[in-house]
Amino acid sequence: MHALTDTLLGRAVEHQPAYSPSILMPIDRALARAQLGLGATLPFVGSDRWTGFELCWLQPGGKPGVAVLRATLPAQSPMLIESKSFKLYLNSYARDTLRSMEAVGARIAGDLSAVAQATVHVELLAPPDWAQLLPAFPIGICIDDVELEIDASGGLQPHALIANAEDFRQECLVSNLLKSNCPVTGQPDWATVIVEYRGGAIDRAGLLRYLVSFREVREFHEQCVERIFLDLQQHCCPQFLAVEARYTRRGGLDINPYRASSGAARIADRRTWRQ
C-alpha cells in the first residue's frame, strides 16, 4: 500500500525495459471511503472497469501481438490500482515474449488480483474483436440542456439534490458535464455520468447543478462516483439507484466506476463517443 505522495503521478518515469509487476501501486480504498463516512460494510455493489488501449507483447519468433484490455476490479476489493502504475505495467510487456494472448491475459489477471487483493476479471480483445468497442450515446435522458445559471466556485452542492416523492419515476438521466481533478496532480478528469433510479422524481436542474459543482473537487474517479451515489441516496432516497461514470482515457487507459444499491456488481461495457 502507498500514500498518495508515493505515487508515480506527476513524475517522469522511463519506459520499463522488461516485464515489471512490482511497478503496480495499490491504494487503500479505506482512506478515501473514510472521508465519505464509509466503513467496512458498504451500502452498494459495483466494480471499476478499465479499458487499456496500449498493450503489446512479443510472440514466439519475435513478431509483436496487440490487444485491447478490459479489466474489472470489484468495488469490494481492499485496494484500487494507481492509474499511472497500471499504464507503466502494461507498457512493460512490450519487450516480453509470451506463448499466446491467453497467457498474457492470465498473467495480467493474476498480477492485478494480487495487488487489488481480490479477483480481477480480465478480457483481451484481439483486432478482429475490436468492433465490440464501437461507441454509442448512453440510453437515457440527457439533462445538459436544462436552462439554469450555475456558480461552480462555491464547492460541492449536495443540497441541490431534491426529489418529488409524489411523482414516482423509473428512468435514466445522463450528463456529459462532470469534470473533477486528480488529487495528486490537479489535472482535469472528464466523464459522462449515468444515473439510473426508481423512486421519487429527481429534479433534473438540481442534479445538473450538483454534478457541475465537482469542477474543483480533487478526488479519484472511484471516490467521485461513490460520493455521487451516497449524496443521491441521502437527499433523494430512491428505492433503487445506480451511478456510473464513463471517464475519458488518459495514458491509454480509461476508468469507469459503477455503483448500485442492488443487482449485478459488473454490467456490460458501454462506451461513449468521447472514449
DOVEXMAR-565065 format. One record per residue (C-alpha): residue number from 0; y negated, x negated, z negated; residue in one letter. Coordinates in nm, 2 decimals, padded with zeros to 4 digits. Example, Ala and Ser with C-alpha at 12.3 -4.5 7.8 and 13.67 -1.06 7.14 Angstrom:
BEGIN
   pos    north     east       up   code
     0    00.45   -01.23   -00.78      a
     1    00.11   -01.37   -00.71      s
//
This chain:
BEGIN
   pos    north     east       up   code
     0    00.00    00.00    00.00      m
     1   -00.35   -00.12    00.08      h
     2   -00.70   -00.03   -00.03      a
     3   -00.94    00.07    00.24      l
     4   -01.12   -00.26    00.21      t
     5   -00.80   -00.43    00.31      d
     6   -00.75   -00.25    00.64      t
     7   -00.79   -00.40    00.99      l
     8   -01.05   -00.15    01.09      l
     9   -01.37   -00.33    01.20      g
    10   -01.21   -00.67    01.21      r
    11   -01.15   -00.89    01.52      a
    12   -00.77   -00.94    01.55      v
    13   -00.58   -01.15    01.80      e
    14   -00.31   -00.99    02.01      h
    15    00.02   -01.03    01.83      q
    16    00.24   -01.29    02.01      p
    17    00.57   -01.12    01.91      a
    18    00.71   -00.81    01.76      y
    19    00.54   -00.77    01.42      s
    20    00.64   -00.47    01.20      p
    21    00.47   -00.63    00.90      s
    22    00.13   -00.56    01.05      i
    23    00.18   -00.18    00.98      l
    24   -00.05   -00.09    00.69      m
    25    00.04    00.21    00.46      p
    26   -00.24    00.40    00.29      i
    27   -00.16    00.61   -00.01      d
    28   -00.23    00.98    00.07      r
    29   -00.28    01.05   -00.30      a
    30   -00.61    00.86   -00.30      l
    31   -00.78    01.10   -00.06      a
    32   -00.60    01.40   -00.19      r
    33   -00.72    01.34   -00.55      a
    34   -01.07    01.38   -00.41      q
    35   -00.97    01.72   -00.28      l
    36   -00.82    01.82   -00.62      g
    37   -00.46    01.80   -00.49      l
    38   -00.17    01.67   -00.69      g
    39    00.20    01.62   -00.62      a
    40    00.26    01.98   -00.53      t
    41    00.09    02.06   -00.20      l
    42   -00.04    02.41   -00.10      p
    43    00.06    02.35    00.26      f
    44    00.32    02.23    00.50      v
    45    00.24    02.02    00.80      g
    46    00.25    01.70    01.00      s
    47    00.04    01.43    01.16      d
    48    00.13    01.40    01.53      r
    49    00.03    01.07    01.70      w
    50    00.03    01.01    02.08      t
    51    00.04    00.64    02.18      g
    52   -00.05    00.55    02.54      f
    53   -00.03    00.17    02.51      e
    54    00.34    00.10    02.47      l
    55    00.52   -00.17    02.69      c
    56    00.82   -00.39    02.63      w
    57    01.04   -00.62    02.84      l
    58    01.37   -00.51    02.98      q
    59    01.66   -00.75    03.01      p
    60    01.57   -00.96    03.31      g
    61    01.20   -00.96    03.22      g
    62    01.07   -00.65    03.40      k
    63    00.84   -00.45    03.18      p
    64    00.92   -00.10    03.07      g
    65    00.65    00.16    02.97      v
    66    00.65    00.49    02.79      a
    67    00.41    00.72    02.60      v
    68    00.50    00.76    02.24      l
    69    00.49    01.08    02.03      r
    70    00.54    01.02    01.66      a
    71    00.53    01.29    01.39      t
    72    00.47    01.20    01.03      l
    73    00.54    01.47    00.77      p
    74    00.24    01.57    00.57      a
    75    00.46    01.53    00.26      q
    76    00.51    01.16    00.32      s
    77    00.36    00.95    00.04      p
    78    00.19    00.72    00.29      m
    79   -00.01    00.75    00.61      l
    80   -00.04    00.47    00.85      i
    81   -00.37    00.30    00.92      e
    82   -00.45    00.35    01.29      s
    83   -00.56    00.00    01.40      k
    84   -00.25   -00.15    01.24      s
    85   -00.04    00.11    01.43      f
    86   -00.21    00.01    01.76      k
    87   -00.15   -00.36    01.70      l
    88    00.21   -00.29    01.60      y
    89    00.27   -00.11    01.93      l
    90    00.10   -00.39    02.13      n
    91    00.33   -00.64    01.96      s
    92    00.62   -00.50    02.18      y
    93    00.46   -00.63    02.50      a
    94    00.64   -00.97    02.48      r
    95    00.96   -00.84    02.32      d
    96    01.29   -00.78    02.50      t
    97    01.50   -00.47    02.42      l
    98    01.80   -00.34    02.60      r
    99    01.67    00.02    02.65      s
   100    01.40    00.27    02.59      m
   101    01.63    00.44    02.33      e
   102    01.64    00.11    02.14      a
   103    01.26    00.09    02.14      v
   104    01.23    00.44    02.00      g
   105    01.49    00.39    01.74      a
   106    01.33    00.07    01.62      r
   107    00.98    00.23    01.61      i
   108    01.12    00.53    01.42      a
   109    01.28    00.30    01.16      g
   110    00.97    00.09    01.11      d
   111    00.73    00.39    01.08      l
   112    00.97    00.57    00.84      s
   113    00.99    00.26    00.62      a
   114    00.61    00.24    00.59      v
   115    00.55    00.62    00.55      a
   116    00.84    00.64    00.30      q
   117    00.96    00.95    00.48      a
   118    01.15    01.03    00.80      t
   119    00.92    00.99    01.11      v
   120    01.03    01.16    01.43      h
   121    00.97    00.95    01.74      v
   122    00.99    01.06    02.10      e
   123    00.93    00.83    02.40      l
   124    00.83    00.98    02.74      l
   125    00.92    00.78    03.05      a
   126    00.69    00.81    03.35      p
   127    00.90    01.09    03.51      p
   128    00.83    01.29    03.19      d
   129    00.46    01.24    03.17      w
   130    00.39    01.59    03.32      a
   131    00.46    01.71    02.97      q
   132    00.13    01.55    02.87      l
   133   -00.08    01.77    03.10      l
   134   -00.38    01.91    02.90      p
   135   -00.49    02.27    02.87      a
   136   -00.75    02.47    02.69      f
   137   -00.62    02.59    02.35      p
   138   -00.53    02.96    02.35      i
   139   -00.78    03.13    02.12      g
   140   -01.14    03.25    02.09      i
   141   -01.39    02.97    02.13      c
   142   -01.67    03.01    01.88      i
   143   -01.90    02.74    02.02      d
   144   -02.13    02.99    02.20      d
   145   -02.22    03.17    01.88      v
   146   -02.60    03.17    01.86      e
   147   -02.73    03.01    01.54      l
   148   -02.96    02.73    01.41      e
   149   -02.79    02.46    01.22      i
   150   -02.93    02.19    00.99      d
   151   -02.65    01.93    00.98      a
   152   -02.84    01.70    00.75      s
   153   -02.76    01.89    00.43      g
   154   -02.40    01.78    00.39      g
   155   -02.09    01.99    00.38      l
   156   -02.14    02.37    00.37      q
   157   -01.82    02.54    00.25      p
   158   -02.04    02.82    00.11      h
   159   -02.09    02.92    00.48      a
   160   -01.73    03.04    00.49      l
   161   -01.70    03.41    00.44      i
   162   -01.46    03.68    00.54      a
   163   -01.47    04.06    00.55      n
   164   -01.17    04.18    00.36      a
   165   -01.22    04.53    00.51      e
   166   -01.17    04.40    00.87      d
   167   -00.81    04.28    00.90      f
   168   -00.75    04.03    01.18      r
   169   -00.48    03.81    01.32      q
   170   -00.65    03.57    01.55      e
   171   -00.70    03.21    01.66      c
   172   -01.05    03.06    01.65      l
   173   -01.13    02.74    01.84      v
   174   -01.42    02.49    01.82      s
   175   -01.48    02.17    02.01      n
   176   -01.77    02.07    01.78      l
   177   -01.60    01.88    01.50      l
   178   -01.74    01.53    01.45      k
   179   -01.67    01.32    01.14      s
   180   -01.68    00.94    01.08      n
   181   -01.43    00.67    00.99      c
   182   -01.46    00.60    00.62      p
   183   -01.43    00.22    00.68      v
   184   -01.64    00.15    01.00      t
   185   -01.85    00.46    01.01      g
   186   -01.76    00.51    01.38      q
   187   -01.76    00.87    01.50      p
   188   -01.44    01.07    01.55      d
   189   -01.44    01.38    01.77      w
   190   -01.20    01.67    01.77      a
   191   -01.12    02.02    01.87      t
   192   -01.03    02.24    01.57      v
   193   -00.79    02.53    01.60      i
   194   -00.78    02.78    01.31      v
   195   -00.51    03.05    01.31      e
   196   -00.51    03.31    01.04      y
   197   -00.41    03.65    00.93      r
   198   -00.64    03.84    00.69      g
   199   -01.00    03.94    00.64      g
   200   -01.21    03.86    00.95      a
   201   -01.36    03.51    00.91      i
   202   -01.73    03.51    01.00      d
   203   -01.75    03.30    01.32      r
   204   -02.11    03.18    01.27      a
   205   -02.02    03.07    00.92      g
   206   -01.71    02.88    01.04      l
   207   -01.91    02.71    01.31      l
   208   -02.18    02.62    01.06      r
   209   -01.92    02.47    00.83      y
   210   -01.74    02.27    01.10      l
   211   -02.07    02.12    01.22      v
   212   -02.16    02.02    00.87      s
   213   -01.89    01.75    00.89      f
   214   -02.11    01.54    01.11      r
   215   -02.20    01.29    00.84      e
   216   -01.87    01.31    00.65      v
   217   -01.67    00.98    00.62      r
   218   -01.31    01.07    00.59      e
   219   -00.98    01.00    00.78      f
   220   -00.87    01.27    01.02      h
   221   -00.59    01.39    00.79      e
   222   -00.83    01.43    00.49      q
   223   -01.08    01.63    00.71      c
   224   -00.81    01.88    00.81      v
   225   -00.68    01.92    00.46      e
   226   -01.04    01.98    00.34      r
   227   -01.09    02.24    00.61      i
   228   -00.76    02.41    00.51      f
   229   -00.85    02.42    00.14      l
   230   -01.20    02.54    00.19      d
   231   -01.09    02.82    00.42      l
   232   -00.82    02.92    00.17      q
   233   -01.06    02.92   -00.12      q
   234   -01.35    03.10    00.04      h
   235   -01.17    03.34    00.29      c
   236   -00.84    03.40    00.12      c
   237   -00.63    03.47    00.43      p
   238   -00.27    03.58    00.40      q
   239   -00.17    03.31    00.64      f
   240   -00.36    03.01    00.75      l
   241   -00.30    02.71    00.99      a
   242   -00.55    02.44    01.08      v
   243   -00.50    02.18    01.35      e
   244   -00.74    01.92    01.48      a
   245   -00.69    01.75    01.82      r
   246   -00.87    01.42    01.79      y
   247   -00.98    01.22    02.09      t
   248   -00.80    00.89    02.13      r
   249   -00.92    00.55    02.00      r
   250   -00.75    00.23    02.09      g
   251   -00.49    00.42    02.29      g
   252   -00.39    00.65    02.00      l
   253   -00.48    01.00    01.91      d
   254   -00.41    01.17    01.57      i
   255   -00.35    01.54    01.55      n
   256   -00.31    01.67    01.19      p
   257   -00.16    02.02    01.13      y
   258   -00.16    02.20    00.80      r
   259   -00.03    02.56    00.74      a
   260    00.03    02.78    00.44      s
   261    00.39    02.85    00.56      s
   262    00.62    02.82    00.86      g
   263    00.73    02.52    01.06      a
   264    00.59    02.18    00.95      a
   265    00.60    02.05    01.30      r
   266    00.49    02.25    01.60      i
   267    00.50    02.19    01.98      a
   268    00.24    01.94    02.11      d
   269   -00.06    02.10    02.29      r
   270   -00.30    01.85    02.44      r
   271   -00.67    01.93    02.52      t
   272   -00.87    01.81    02.81      w
   273   -01.06    01.55    02.60      r
   274   -00.73    01.38    02.51      q
//
